[in-house]
């Protein structure tokens, strides 16, 4: 069954739920107004359950309107805005919530209220319309939500209900505000850019408070140079590119509480800044710059087939070089006090191996491992 709001012309069509619940197994459809009359579904403090909603804005002054105060709208499929954007309207007058399981299109007018939320909670891929008026933007979909355009939000929450949820920015930027907050919960993923695009998407900007769970992952993946923000302490940080090689450059000192992964064709450029990684370090690209690289986590691993040319590569706490690793160092490797590094792979050093002694700081060659040392005069300086 469906509810259809036909052209009201000069006389308003209105349904007001108050505090009641309306369940529509099919769609709620607004056909648009040819006059001054509005077609309005006021959820108020009640609940709307519907399969889909289509809001068609008429060419005259009458609005096609869904209004929510503190109530809830549960839409299992899409919310579509068509026709004239100024008269196709979704309006919050309180801290209500819309749960949408399908797409939420651009092309309408979204008016929000402090605490009001659009929650993307589908189980298949969704898309989110481009609006500058989101208050709370929530992603709770493991199949992913992709932006259709740039958005501005007061609060961004990824995976606060559904762990391992995914937000894909596409080629668009996300702007927060100084009074807002951004959170990424356990296992959640944020993709910045597309490997097929040369648009340099930035980390979401202007949020006063940013909290990234240690198991969350931020992926910089545009096929062009991107600047890695130092504002958050990342969970996992992954660097990707497309067919062309690209540089991911530290914009400030960066802390990674989880794993750092540098993929092929990627150049991670420290410039004069330091990156500190508590988890595993995998480098299949190039890591350079005059800043330091500090691996701080106990029991972490080192892997990859890339090259390293940062000013210093500092190892603290015990580390293991994995058996398939084949890394080339053009810079000193410094082993800190009370640290044992077990090499099970292949390491080629064109510089020095510093800090190693026979007792507290050790470099151990595992079975089948190789240490190619091309600076014999400075061996284990």
N, C-alpha and C positions, 0 to 999 in steps of 0.2 A: 504494500500500500504506500501511497505517496500523499504529500500535502503540496498543493500548487496554489501559489498566490498569483492570481491573474491580474491583468492591468486594472488598477483601481481608478484610473483617470483622475477625477476630482475628489473621489470619496475614499477614505482610508480603509485598508484591510488590516486588521489588527488581531493578533492572538497573544494573550498575556498569561504566562504559566503561573505567576505568583510564586508559590512554594511547591507547586505540584510537579509531577513528572509526565512528560509526553514522550511516548515511544513510537517511532515511525520506522517500519521495517524497510521501507524504500527510501526515497529521496524527499527532501524539502526543496522546492523549486520556486524561485521568484521570477516572474516573467517581465518585470520592469513596468514602470509607470509612464504613461504618455501625457500625464498632467501633473497637478500639484499634490495629488493624493499619495500617501506613503503606504507601502506594504511592510508591516513590521511584525516580526516574531520576537516577543520580549520574553526571554528565558527568566530574567529577573534573578530570584534566589532559588529557582527550581532546577529541574534537570531535563535536558533534551537528549534523547537517544535516537540517532538516525543513521541510515545507511550512507547518505551523502547529502551535501548541500550545494545548490547552485544559486548564486546571487547575481541576477542580471540587472545592471543599472540602466534605467530608462534615460532617454535623451532629454526629458523635461526636468522639472524641479523635484518631483516626487522620488523619495528614496525607497530602495529595496534594502531592508535593514534587519539584521539579527543583533539583538541587544542583550548583554549579560551583565548582571550585577555581581552577586557573590555565588551565583549558580554554576552549574557544570554542563557543558555540551560534550557528549561522547559521540563522535562521528567516525564510523568504522572505515569509511572510504574517504573520498576527497572533498575538500571545500574549494569550489571554483568561483572566481569572480569574472564576469563577462560584461560586455556592454560598457556604459560610461562609468569610469572609475569613481567619479565624485558622488554618484548615487548608488553604487554597489558597496554597501557598508557593513562592517563588523565592528561593533562598538561595545567596549567595556565601561560600565559605570561603577564597578567595584572590583574586588580582587578575585574575580571568577577565573575559570579555567576552561580551555577548549582542548580536548584530547582528539587528535586527528590521526587516523590510521592510514590515510592516503596522502595525496598531494595537497598542498596549500598554495594556491597560485598567486601570482602577482596580478595587478590590474584592478584592485579595489581600493577602498579606503579603510585603513585599520586604525581605530582610535582606542588607545589603551588607558589603563588606570594603574596606579601604583600597586604592584603585587599581582596583577593579572597575568595569565600565562597561556602561551600556546605550547602544548606538549605533543611532540611528534612520537607516537608510540606504536607505529605499525610494525609488521613483521616482514614486509618486503620493502624494497627501495622506495624512498619518498623524496619529494622535492619541496623546497621552502621558498615562498615568494619574497621578492625584494621590497622591503619596507624599512623606513627609518624610525618607526614608531613602536617596535616591539618593546614590551617591558621585560617579562621573563620569557626567555626562549629556551625550551627544554628539548633535549634529544634523548630518547629512550628507545632506540631501534638498532639492533645489532646488524641489520642489513644496510643501514646507512641512510642519512639525510643529506641531500646535495642542494646547495644554494643556487637559486635562479638569478641572483643578482646580489649586489652589496647590501648589507643589512646594518642597522644600528640597534643595539639592544642595551637595556640597563643591567640585566642579569643573564648570564649564559651558563647553563648547566648541562653537562654531557654525561649521561649515564647515572643520574642521581637515583633512578628507580631501577633501571635495567642495566646491569654491568655489561661492559664490552660494547657499549653503543658507539656509533661512528658518525662523525660530522665531516662532510667533505665540502670545503669552501669553494670548490671549482676554481674559477679564475677571479673570485671576488673577495674583497676585504670585509672584515667584521670590525665594527667600531663600537666600543663600549662607552662608559662615561665615568667620571671621577667618583661618583657615588655608588657605582655598581661593582659587581663581583663576577668572577669567572671561576668555575670549578669543573675539573675533570675527575670522575670517579673511577673506581677500580676497573682496569682493562679497557677503558675507553680510548678512542683514537680520534685525532684531529688531523685531517689532511689539508695542507696549505699548498694550493696550486695544482696544476695538472702536468703530467709528464709530456703531454702533447702540446703544451702551450708555453709561450715565452712571456707570459704575464707573471711578474714577480709579486706573488701574494705574500703579505706580511703576517706576522703573528698578531692576533687580535689586540687592538690598541685601546688605550685610555682607561682601562679598568684599574680601579684603586686597589683591589684585592684579587690576587690570582692564586688558586690552590690546585696543584696538579698531583693526583695520587701517584705514588711511586711505581705503580704498575700501569699507568696510563702511557700513551705514546703520542708524541707530536711528530708528524712527518712533513718535512720540507721537500717538495717534489716537483717544483716548476722546472721547466727545461730552459732555465735562465738563472743568472745570479740572484740569490736571495740573501737577505741579512737575517742572521739568527739572533733573536731577541735575548737579552740577558735578564729580562724582567722576571720571568718565572724560574723557579728551580724545577727543571723538567723531571718527569718520571723516566721514560725511555725517549731517546732522541734518534730519529732515523732520517738519513739524508739520501734522497733519490734524485734522479734526473731522467730525461728522455734520451733520444738518439744522440743529441749533442752533449758534449761535456759541459758542465756548469760548476760554478763556484758557490759554495755556501759559506758566507763570511760572518765571523763573530762580530756582533755589534757592540758587545760588552763582554765582561767576564761571564762565563756560563758554568752552571752547576747541573750535572746530570745525576740524579739519585739512582737511576736504573742503568740501562745499557745504552751505549753509543754505537750506532751502525752506520758506516760510510760505505755506500754502494758503488759499483763500478761507474766510471766516468765522472765521479764527483770529486771536487777539490774542496776539502775543508780548510779554510784559511783562517788561522788564528789572528793574523795581523800581529799586534803587540799584546794580545789579550790571552788570558789563561782559561783553559777548559778543564774542569775537574769531574771525573767520572767515578762513581761508586760501584757500578756494576761491570758488566763485560764490555770489552772493546773489540769491535770487529771492523777492520779496515780493508776494503777491497778497492779503494780508490787512492787518493793522495791526501796527505795531511801535512800542511806546511804553515809557515809563519814564524815570527820571532817570539811569540808567546809560548808559555809552557803548557805541556800536557801532563796532568797529574792523574794517575790511576790510584784511587784511594781505598777501594773496597777490599775487604778480606775475602780470599777464596775466589776472586774474579778470574776470568779467563781472557786471553789475548788471542785473536784469530784474524785470518784474512790473508790476502796476497798483495797488499798495497805497499806504498812507500810512505815514509815518515821523515819530514824535514822541519819539524818545529825546533825552537831553540833548545829545548830540553824535554826529555821524556822521563818522568819521575814515577817510580814504582814504590808504593807504600803498602804494607801488609802483603801477605803471601799471594802469589800469582802463578798461573799455569799458562804456558804457551801451548795451544792445542796442536795435535799431531798434523793437521792439514795446513797449518799456518805456514806462510812463506813470505815474511816481511823484511823489507829493506830499510835500514835506519841510516840517515845521513847526519844524525845528531847524536849527542851523548845519551846513553841509557844510564839513568842514575837509580841505584838500588838503595832504598833508605834503610836505616837501622832496624834490626829485628824483622827483616823481610827475607823470605826465600822465594826465588823465582825458579820454577821448574820448566825447562824448555823441552817440550815433546815434539816440536816442529822444526822449522828451518828459520833461522835468524841470520841475516847478513848485516854486519855493522861496518860502516865506513868511517866511524868516529871512535868514541871511547866507551868503555863499560866501567862506570864509576861506582865507588862505594862498597865494592865487594871485598869481604875479608873471609877468613876461614871459620869464623864463629857466628856472629850475629847476622851478617848480611851475606847471603849466599846466592850464587847462580849455579843451578844443578842441571846438568845435561842428562835428559832421560834417554831411555833405550830408543835407538833409531833416530835420534835428533841430530841436528847440525847447527853449529855456530861458525859461520863464515866471517872471520875477523880480518878485515882488510887494512887495519891500522895496528900492526903487530907491535910497533914501538910503544903504543899507549895501552896495550892489552891490560884490562882490569886496572885502570889507573886509580 
